[in-house]
Amino acid sequence: MVTYLVLYKFTDSAMGRLQELPQGIAAVHQAVADAGGQVLACYLLMGEYDSVGIYTFPTDEVALGLLLGIGSQGFLRTTSLKAFSPEQVAEIMARKP
């Protein structure tokens, strides 16, 4: 499984429908599960970004497909960051020539 930290910004369309936010969050979480992923964390934020989700996905391609689908609905803009655990970094460094 690959881990992603996804930063969300609400579009103007989303801002006009904030009363639907709980359902929107539930829909994203269901889409992650349907794609074979898992929601590790979800927070609403104060600052440059409106929300953050931390997810695992089976592959990078699954993550990309899901996030493109979310963005194409016009309510959220995403910034995706692939994340590595300290253990993964240690393994990568051990293979370094």
C-alpha positions in Angstrom: 0.0 0.0 0.0 1.1 3.5 -0.8 0.4 6.5 1.5 -0.7 9.9 0.4 -1.3 13.1 2.3 -3.9 15.1 0.3 -4.4 18.8 0.9 -7.8 20.1 -0.2 -9.0 23.6 -1.1 -12.7 24.2 -1.5 -13.7 25.8 -4.7 -16.3 28.7 -4.8 -18.9 26.0 -5.7 -18.1 24.1 -2.5 -18.1 27.3 -0.4 -21.7 27.9 -1.5 -22.7 24.5 -0.3 -20.9 24.1 3.1 -24.1 22.7 4.7 -23.4 19.6 2.6 -19.8 19.2 3.9 -20.5 16.2 6.2 -22.0 14.3 3.2 -19.2 15.3 1.0 -16.6 14.0 3.4 -18.5 10.7 3.8 -18.6 10.4 0.0 -14.8 10.9 -0.3 -14.2 8.3 2.4 -16.5 5.9 0.7 -14.8 6.4 -2.6 -11.4 5.7 -1.0 -12.8 2.5 0.5 -14.4 1.5 -2.8 -11.0 2.0 -4.5 -9.4 -0.4 -2.1 -7.9 2.3 0.1 -8.1 3.3 3.7 -8.6 6.6 5.4 -6.0 7.0 8.1 -6.9 10.6 9.1 -9.1 13.5 8.1 -9.0 17.0 9.4 -10.6 20.4 8.6 -7.9 23.1 8.7 -7.5 26.8 9.3 -5.1 28.5 6.9 -4.1 28.1 3.3 -5.8 24.7 2.9 -9.3 23.8 4.0 -8.9 20.1 4.7 -6.3 17.3 4.8 -6.8 13.6 4.3 -4.2 10.8 4.9 -4.9 7.7 2.9 -3.4 4.4 1.8 -4.1 3.1 -1.7 -3.1 -0.2 -3.4 -1.1 1.6 -6.1 -0.2 5.0 -7.3 -2.4 4.6 -10.3 -5.4 3.9 -8.0 -4.7 7.0 -6.0 -4.3 9.1 -9.2 -7.6 7.9 -10.6 -9.5 8.6 -7.4 -8.0 12.0 -6.9 -8.7 13.0 -10.6 -12.2 11.9 -10.1 -12.6 13.9 -7.0 -11.2 17.0 -8.7 -13.3 16.6 -11.8 -16.5 17.2 -9.7 -15.5 20.8 -9.3 -15.8 21.2 -5.6 -12.3 20.4 -4.4 -8.8 21.2 -5.7 -6.2 18.8 -4.4 -2.5 18.8 -3.7 -1.2 15.3 -3.3 2.0 14.3 -1.5 3.3 10.7 -1.5 4.4 9.9 2.0 7.1 7.4 3.2 7.4 6.1 6.7 10.7 6.2 8.5 11.0 2.4 8.0 10.5 2.8 4.2 13.1 5.4 4.0 15.5 3.2 6.0 14.9 0.4 3.5 15.5 2.7 0.6 18.7 4.1 2.1 20.0 0.5 2.7 19.7 -0.2 -1.0 21.6 3.0 -1.9 24.8 2.2 -3.8 
